[in-house]
Structures are given as structure tokens and as C-alpha cells.
Amino acid sequence: MARDELALYLTLSPEFGGTRFGHFEGLEVRLGADNERCHIVLPEAFGVAREHCKIIRQGDGGMILAASGEAPGIFLLAP
């Protein structure tokens, strides 16, 4: 598998600024408002918890989106 195929990018929807984050090569990427615990840090004004969710990459190329215990909810929009 090529290196580009292993990288993970995350793009926020336009109403949240459309910012693109990445590339991330680790197996887990954490998203939230805490800049010490999270790889992607968003303002709490966006409604995110200190550690909101994580994306876990699977060996077969699949991914799991998991809410943290602090998250009020997560939404995944796919094109």
C-alpha cells in the first residue's frame, strides 16, 4: 500500500469553516477542545467536548468513528 493511501485527512463542513486537517499516519486521531489530548483541536463554541471523538484506523483499511464519554453526540456526513 502506498504511503498516501495510509494517510488520513479530515475536512470540516463549510458551516464550521471548511478547514482541512492532516495528514495523520497514526492508528488513532482524537478530536476535541483540549489541545493537550487531541490531534485536532476545535473551539468549544463549536459544541465539542474536551475530548469529543476519535477515529480509529483498522488493519483492513476501514475506520471506526467513536464518541468519547464526554461527547453530546457525533455526526458523520459522507459525500
Backbone torsions as a table, in degrees:
resi	resn	phi	psi	omega
1	MET	NA	133.8	-179.0
2	ALA	-70.6	155.1	-178.3
3	ARG	-57.1	-41.3	-179.9
4	ASP	-61.8	-30.1	179.8
5	GLU	-72.2	-19.7	-179.3
6	LEU	-90.2	-14.5	-177.1
7	ALA	-79.8	146.6	178.5
8	LEU	-116.4	132.0	175.3
9	TYR	-121.1	148.5	176.6
10	LEU	-130.7	129.2	177.8
11	THR	-119.0	126.7	177.4
12	LEU	-73.4	151.5	177.0
13	SER	-66.0	158.2	-176.2
14	PRO	-55.8	-36.6	-179.6
15	GLU	-66.1	-15.1	175.7
16	PHE	-109.1	21.0	173.3
17	GLY	102.2	-15.3	178.1
18	GLY	66.8	14.4	-178.0
19	THR	-64.1	137.9	176.1
20	ARG	-103.4	130.8	178.8
21	PHE	-114.3	146.1	175.5
22	GLY	128.9	176.0	13.8
23	HIS	-93.8	148.3	178.6
24	PHE	-116.1	132.2	-178.5
25	GLU	-109.7	-8.0	-179.9
26	GLY	-73.7	172.1	-179.9
27	LEU	-81.5	-15.5	-178.2
28	GLU	-137.9	134.3	176.8
29	VAL	-125.5	122.3	-179.8
30	ARG	-101.7	140.1	-178.4
31	LEU	-124.2	134.3	178.7
32	GLY	173.5	-168.5	-176.7
33	ALA	-93.6	-7.2	-177.2
34	ASP	-93.9	111.0	-176.7
35	ASN	-72.4	-8.5	176.8
36	GLU	-91.4	-24.5	-177.1
37	ARG	-105.0	-16.6	-170.5
38	CYS	-116.1	146.2	175.5
39	HIS	-78.3	-37.3	177.8
40	ILE	-113.9	118.2	-176.3
41	VAL	-109.6	125.7	179.2
42	LEU	-121.2	153.6	178.8
43	PRO	-66.1	142.8	176.8
44	GLU	-59.1	-24.7	178.2
45	ALA	-60.8	-20.0	176.2
46	PHE	-77.9	-4.3	-179.9
47	GLY	87.4	19.7	179.7
48	VAL	-94.9	147.8	176.0
49	ALA	-80.1	170.6	178.6
50	ARG	-54.6	-46.7	169.3
51	GLU	-126.7	103.6	-168.4
52	HIS	-86.8	-50.8	-178.6
53	CYS	-158.2	173.2	175.3
54	LYS	-141.6	150.4	175.0
55	ILE	-108.3	124.1	-178.2
56	ILE	-113.8	121.1	-179.6
57	ARG	-84.8	133.0	-179.8
58	GLN	-95.7	156.8	-179.1
59	GLY	-62.0	-26.3	-178.8
60	ASP	-88.2	7.2	-179.7
61	GLY	95.3	-10.0	178.1
62	GLY	-76.8	169.2	179.2
63	MET	-137.4	150.2	176.7
64	ILE	-117.7	131.1	173.0
65	LEU	-103.7	116.4	-175.1
66	ALA	-123.0	129.6	176.5
67	ALA	-75.1	147.3	172.5
68	SER	-84.7	170.1	179.6
69	GLY	-66.1	-16.6	-178.4
70	GLU	-88.3	-17.7	-170.6
71	ALA	-73.4	133.6	175.0
72	PRO	-73.2	-18.4	179.2
73	GLY	161.8	158.2	177.3
74	ILE	-131.8	150.7	179.6
75	PHE	-132.8	136.2	179.5
76	LEU	-120.3	120.2	177.1
77	LEU	-110.5	122.8	179.3
78	ALA	-110.8	142.4	-179.7
79	PRO	-66.2	NA	NA
